[in-house]
Amino acid sequence: MAASFGERLLTEVHEERLNELLHSLRELYQERIGRNTLKTRFGVDELDKLVGIFTAPVPSGQSRADTAQEELPLDPEHDPDDELAHDPPGRTANTHSAGIPVPAYTSHAEPVLEISSTSSAAGKTNLLYYITALAVLPAEINGFKIGGHDSAVVFMDTDGRFDTERLRSVLCGIVKVKCGAQDMSRLDEGMERMAVSCLKHVHVFQPQSSSALLATLQRLDTYLLDLARHASSSRALRLLILDSANAFYWQDKLQDEMTRVEQIGRPAAEIEHDRRQKQSFYLFDMYTDLVRELQRLQRVFSCAVVFTTTAAPHTTPSRRSHGYQPSGPYDLYNPSDAPAFRRPSFRSALPAPWGTFPVLRVVVQRDPVRPFPAAMGLQEAEENAAKRQEILMRGRFSGWVNMWGREDWPRRWLEGVEALDGGMFFFRMGRDGVQFG
């Protein structure tokens, strides 16, 4: 027992010293390049600039407490009855008194980005493929500047829908756009070899439950730091992606309810003992552990975390979105027609502590095409069908900052978002890949 305790204590000391060493090296690097230098985090100007708003240093005269804390606070004395609430009222460091999440403040730290939508096929996964491709691509190919980062990516595919061929298409599409069609003859021969070489640095895991996801995260650093096990030993980890974070939500919620039913009539002391010993499943405890592991991995590898969620349509409209309601069975709202504060915004699709984990939350959707009016005749519908199909084939998508809880944001955040086209960005998706702008 004493030997086991000593080994565990020694391991904790080593990990703590490693974290301190990494922190000191990052601080020295940041001082060298300049504190106000905008770091290219995702390789997408629109996203990098938006992240920069929420990770900028606190202006002189303001304390960090005026915004939020560097790391997500997790309350060990949280009331179990509030575990299924999205924003527990006891967690005031990062939330408004009404339970509205405020983005976590992480000055100079690697960001956490949430990409959400209210439906499938909204462009979330393809957006992940795009930033993944930029992460693993080289900075230049045959003298052409590609803008890649020569890094590695960990992709947690909880939905089981990871498409290697689609990622290859997106990767090759980026190269074609950066190099220009007229110069592709110089690259065609080595394109496939280049794609295969880059894809070796995308490490895909497919956990089948939240428990399996947690176990994978807990052992991820052991895998990555074992340089003989993979081809990315010479590369930094740039992205840790989770697609999607709420894949197991209903499975977890059922298991949580079953635990509560089984413990009816048991002494409170026994219940608390089992809970602290991780012998019982509680949804809040599981999600707290998941977020903590993601934070730990960020500290070790200095990587960005990106995760996707899908919000239930009936929870989408904000209380402050000026009466926004979708008209009919399809969401026909065009966000580019409205100012930032009038665009649909919604709270996190997941219970605490996910709501305050992201630094930046963005919403994406495919630009809608209105259905045929009920009074339209068959001949008129046939005449308009070709034009409608042309619009659909353009594959235009839009995204914007999820401004839920903006009433509690510092003025500099609001002004920064408004200065960047209100936090709007656009991208297109086609067979050849993804393009921004």
Secondary structure, DSSP 4 states (H G I P E B T S, - for coil): -HHHHHHHHHHHHHHHHHHHHHHHHHHHHHHHH-TTPPP-SSS-HHHHHHHHHHHSPPPTT--GGGT--SS----TT--GGGTTSSS-TT--SSB-TT--B-PPP-TTSPPEEEEEESSSSSSHHHHHHHHHHHHHS-SEETTEE------EEEEEETTS---HHHHHHHHHHHHHHHH-GGGGGGTHHHHHHHHHHHHTTEEEE--SSHHHHHHHHHHHHHHHH-TTSSS-TTS-EEEEEEE-TTTTHHHHHHHHHHHHHHTTTS-HHHHHHHHHTT-S--HHHHHHHHHHHHHHHHHHH--EEEEEEE--GGG-S-TTSTT----SSS----GGGS-GGGS-----SS-TTGGGS-SEEEEEEEPP-PPPPTT--HHHHHHHHHHHHHHHHT-EEEEEE--TTGGGS-HHHHHHHHHTGGG-EEEEEETTEEEE-
